[in-house]
């Protein structure tokens, strides 16, 4: 059904780049059309355009007001302080200068978790395509400004889906893992509220244990956990490590990778990490970058993607 439009502006009192933030691999339901960005957020459409130090906004729901936008983009974070704290070497300083204003968002935990389960071994266009297919099949349809949109499906909807139908959405081997995660969430096996109240290490352990028991499943590993904690739980020290980041660490931060892994990367030409490799590098990186390691990861990721490392 059609939804009305609410229009307003949000002042930007500190550094912010809408383009860099929405195109940084954190989010998969935003598209740019001309000067405007359109995203489905919290079951509604948010339409945004940055004009200097102001965000011009339209929304299909009164719930997506200026305070929601401020929380979503975490505009209360003193980004100048964060970036000044991180500028301790040439590689990160260069990335910060190039993508100044990129922010870590605060998205819905369930959507973030489900999306990054699909992100395993896939590039951003492929992830967006899979997420769109799942939403089209299992979300609720509505209209805004004459266009059709769908909400992100609830965990119950995906839990009730058949594996074959999910495979039909183009998910491939990810389909059973998405369904199993959806079932765990729908059955209340994970209390998302606890994640916000615990520290990084405790919340990561809780997420991994509650979802996986003692067995590490493909699709919900340490990288997915770190993405959820960074992008939806405010754990700014979380440092997701994927192929891009492993490569940039090997190039610009070899001591954080360690000699054995550097040799393996050079020999095999790959950056595949075992869980123990991941944890070892994660500890070193978080020790080096500190409380805002997640911001360093995001800036380094953008730089690596542009440079094609």
For each residue, the residues with C-beta under 8 A, 3 or more apart:
1: 142 143
2: 142 143 144
3: 44 45 60 61 142 143 144
4: 60
5: 58 59 60 144 145
6: 58 59 60 61 62 64 65
7: 56 57 58
8: 57 59 65 66
9: 54 55 56 57 66
10: 54 55 57 66 69 70 75
11: 53 54 55
12: 16 50 53 54 55 75
13: 53 75
14: 75 77 78 79 80
15: 79 80 83 100 101
16: 12 21 50 55 73 75 79 101 103
17: 20 21 50 99 100 101 102 103
18: 21 22 37 48 49 50 55
19: 22 23 32 50
20: 17 23 24 99 101 102 302
21: 16 17 18 24 26 73 101 102 103 105
22: 18 19 27 30 32 37 39
23: 19 20 30 32
24: 20 21 27 99 102 298 301 302
25: 124 298 301 302 305
26: 21 104 105 107 231 298
27: 22 24 30 39 105 107
28: 115 119 124 127 128 131
29: 39 40 41 128 131 132 135 152
30: 22 23 27 37 38 39
31: 37 38 39
32: 19 22 23 36 37 38
33: 36 37 38
34:
35: 49
36: 32 33 47 48 49
37: 18 22 30 31 32 33 47 48 49
38: 30 31 32 33 45 46 47
39: 22 27 29 30 31 45 46 48
40: 29 43 44 45 46 135 149 150 151 152
41: 29 44 45 46 64 72 107
42: 61 63 64 68 108
43: 40 61 140 151 152
44: 3 40 41 59 60 61 63 64 144
45: 3 38 39 40 41 59 60 144 145 149
46: 38 39 40 41 57 58 59 60 64 69
47: 36 37 38 57 58 59 144 145
48: 18 36 37 39 55 56 57 69
49: 18 35 36 37 55 56
50: 12 16 17 18 19 54 55 56
51: 54 55 56
52:
53: 11 12 13
54: 9 10 11 12 50 51
55: 9 10 11 12 16 18 48 49 50 51 69
56: 7 9 48 49 50 51
57: 7 8 9 10 46 47 48 64 66 69
58: 5 6 7 46 47
59: 5 6 8 44 45 46 47 62 64 65
60: 3 4 5 6 44 45 46 64 142 144
61: 3 6 42 43 44 64
62: 6 59 65
63: 42 44 68
64: 6 41 42 44 46 57 59 60 61 68 69
65: 6 8 59 62 68 69
66: 8 9 10 57 69 70
67: 70 71
68: 42 63 64 65 71 72
69: 10 46 48 55 57 64 65 66 72 73 75
70: 10 66 67 73 75 76
71: 67 68 74 106
72: 41 68 69 105 106 107
73: 16 21 69 70 103 105 106
74: 71 77 103 104 105 106 234
75: 10 12 13 14 16 69 70 103
76: 70
77: 14 74 82 103 104
78: 14 81 82
79: 14 15 16 82 83 101 103
80: 14 15 83 84
81: 78 84 85
82: 77 78 79 85 86 236 292 295
83: 15 79 80 86 87 96 100 295
84: 80 81 87
85: 81 82 290 291 292
86: 82 83 92 96 289 290 292 295 296 299
87: 83 84 92 93 96
88: 92 93 289
89: 92 93 252
90: 93 94 252
91: 94 95 248 252 253 300 303
92: 86 87 88 89 95 96 289 296 299 300
93: 87 88 89 90 96 97
94: 90 91 97 98 303
95: 91 92 98 99 299 300 302 303
96: 83 86 87 92 93 99 100 299
97: 93 94 100
98: 94 95 302 303 306
99: 17 20 24 95 96 102 299 302 303
100: 15 17 83 96 97
101: 15 16 17 20 21 79
102: 17 20 21 24 99 298 299 302
103: 16 17 21 73 74 75 77 79
104: 26 74 77 230 231 236 294 295 298
105: 21 26 27 72 73 74 231
106: 71 72 73 74 231 232 234
107: 26 27 41 72 111 112 231 232
108: 42 111 112 152 232
109: 112 113 192 195 228 232 233
110: 113 114 152 154 155 185 192
111: 107 108 114 115 152 232
112: 107 108 109 115 116 227 228 231 232
113: 109 110 116 117 181 185 224 228 232
114: 110 111 117 118 134 152 155 158 178 181 182
115: 28 111 112 118 119 127 131
116: 112 113 119 120 223 224 227 228
117: 113 114 120 174 177 178 181 219 220 224
118: 114 115 122 127 130 131 134 171 174 178
119: 28 115 116 122 127 224 227
120: 116 117 174 177 218 219 224
121:
122: 118 119 126 127 130
123: 126 127
124: 25 28 127 128
125: 128 129
126: 122 123 129 130
127: 28 115 118 119 122 123 124 130 131
128: 28 29 124 125 131 132
129: 125 126 132 133 170
130: 118 122 126 127 133 134 169 170 171 174
131: 28 29 115 118 127 128 134 135
132: 29 128 129 135 136
133: 129 130 136 137 169 170 171
134: 114 118 130 131 137 138 139 153 158 166 169 171 178
135: 29 40 131 132 138 139 150 151 152 153
136: 132 133 139 150
137: 133 134 153 165 168 169
138: 134 135 153 157 158 161
139: 134 135 136 150 151 152 153 157
140: 43 150 151
141: 148 149 150
142: 1 2 3 60 148 149 150 151
143: 1 2 3 146 147 148 149
144: 2 3 5 44 45 47 60 147 149
145: 5 45 47
146: 143
147: 143 144
148: 141 142 143
149: 40 45 141 142 143 144
150: 40 135 136 139 140 141 142
151: 40 43 135 139 140 142
152: 29 40 43 108 110 111 114 135 139
153: 134 135 137 138 139 157 158
154: 110 157 158 186
155: 110 114 158 159 182 183 185 186
156: 159 160 182 186
157: 138 139 153 154 160 161 182
158: 114 134 138 153 154 155 161 166 178 179 182 186
159: 155 156 179 182 183 185 186 187
160: 156 157
161: 138 157 158 165 166 179 182
162: 165 166
163: 166 167 175 176 179
164: 167 168
165: 137 161 162 168 169
166: 134 158 161 162 163 169 171 175 176 178 179
167: 163 164 170 171 172 175
168: 137 164 165
169: 130 133 134 137 165 166 175
170: 129 130 133 167
171: 118 130 133 134 166 167 174 175 178
172: 167 175
173: 176 177 218
174: 117 118 120 130 171 177 178 219
175: 163 166 167 169 171 172 178 179
176: 163 166 173 179 180
177: 117 120 173 174 180 181 217 218 219 220
178: 114 117 118 134 158 166 171 174 175 181 182 219
179: 158 159 161 163 166 175 176 182 183
180: 176 177 183 184 217
181: 113 114 117 177 178 184 185 211 219 220
182: 114 155 156 157 158 159 161 178 179 185 186
183: 155 159 179 180 186 187
184: 180 181 187 189 190 210 211
185: 110 113 155 159 181 182 188 189 190
186: 154 155 156 158 159 182 183
187: 159 183 184
188: 185 191
189: 184 185 210 211
190: 184 185 206 207 210 211
191: 188 194 195 210
192: 109 110 195 196
193: 196 197
194: 191 197 198 203 206
195: 109 191 192 198 203 206 207 228 229 233
196: 192 193 203 233 234
197: 193 194
198: 194 195 202 203 206
199: 202 203
200: 203 204 229 235 237 238
201: 204 205
202: 198 199 205 206
203: 194 195 196 198 199 200 206 207 229 233 235
204: 200 201 207 208 222 225 226 229 235 238
205: 201 202 208 209
206: 190 194 195 198 202 203 209 210
207: 190 195 203 204 210 211 225 228 229
208: 204 205 211 212 216 222 225
209: 205 206 212 213
210: 184 189 190 191 206 207
211: 181 184 189 190 207 208 220
212: 208 209 215 216 217 220
213: 209
214:
215: 212
216: 208 212 221 275
217: 177 180 212 220 221
218: 120 173 177 221
219: 117 120 174 177 178 181 224
220: 117 177 181 211 212 217 224 225
221: 216 217 218 224 225 275 278
222: 204 208 225 226 241 275 278 279 282
223: 116 226 227 240 241 242 278
224: 113 116 117 119 120 219 220 221 227 228
225: 204 207 208 220 221 222 228 229
226: 204 222 223 229 230 238 239 240 241 282
227: 112 116 119 223 224 230 231 238 240
228: 109 112 113 116 195 207 224 225 231 232 233
229: 195 200 203 204 207 225 226 232 233 235 238
230: 104 226 227 233 235 236 238 239 240 294 297
231: 26 104 105 106 107 112 227 228
232: 106 107 108 109 111 112 113 228 229
233: 109 195 196 203 228 229 230
234: 74 106 196
235: 200 203 204 229 230 238 294
236: 82 104 230 291 292 293 294 295
237: 200 286 290 291 292 293 294
238: 200 204 226 227 229 230 235 293 294
239: 226 230 245 282 285 286 289 293 294 296 297
240: 223 226 227 230 245 294 297
241: 222 223 226 245 246 249 273 278 281 282 285 297
242: 223 245 246 301
243: 246 247 271 272
244: 247 248 301 304 305 309
245: 239 240 241 242 248 249 297 300 301 304
246: 241 242 243 249 250 257 265 271 273 281
247: 243 244 250 251 265 271 304 309
248: 91 244 245 251 252 253 300 301 303 304 309
249: 241 245 246 252 253 254 256 257 281 285
250: 246 247 253 254 257 261 262 265 271
251: 247 248 254 309
252: 89 90 91 248 249 300
253: 91 248 249 250 256 257 285 288
254: 249 250 251 257 262
255: 258 284
256: 249 253 281 284 285 288
257: 246 249 250 253 254 261 262 265 281
258: 255 261 262 280 281 284
259: 262 263
260: 263 264
261: 250 257 258 264 265 273 277 281
262: 250 254 257 258 259 265 266
263: 259 260 266 267
264: 260 261 267 268
265: 246 247 250 257 261 262 268 269 270 271
266: 262 263 269
267: 263 264
268: 264 265
269: 265 266
270: 265
271: 243 246 247 250 265
272: 243
273: 241 246 261 277 278 281
274: 277 278
275: 216 221 222 278 279
276: 279 280
277: 261 273 274 280 281
278: 221 222 223 241 273 274 275 281 282
279: 222 275 276 282 283
280: 258 276 277 283 284
281: 241 246 249 256 257 258 261 273 277 278 284 285
282: 222 226 239 241 278 279 285 286
283: 279 280 286 287
284: 255 256 258 280 281 287 288
285: 239 241 249 253 256 281 282 288 289 293 296 297
286: 237 239 282 283 289 290 293
287: 283 284 290
288: 253 256 284 285 293
289: 86 88 92 239 285 286 292 293 296
290: 85 86 237 286 287 293
291: 85 236 237
292: 82 85 86 236 237 289 295 296
293: 236 237 238 239 285 286 288 289 290 296 297
294: 104 230 235 236 237 238 239 240 297 298
295: 82 83 86 104 236 292 298 299
296: 86 92 239 285 289 292 293 299 300
297: 230 239 240 241 245 285 293 294 300 301
298: 24 25 26 102 104 294 295 301 302
299: 86 92 95 96 99 102 295 296 302 303
300: 91 92 95 245 248 252 296 297 303 304
301: 24 25 242 244 245 248 297 298 304 305
302: 20 24 25 95 98 99 102 298 299 305 306
303: 91 94 95 98 99 248 299 300 306 307
304: 244 245 247 248 300 301 307 309
305: 25 244 301 302 308
306: 98 302 303
307: 303 304
308: 305
309: 244 247 248 251 304
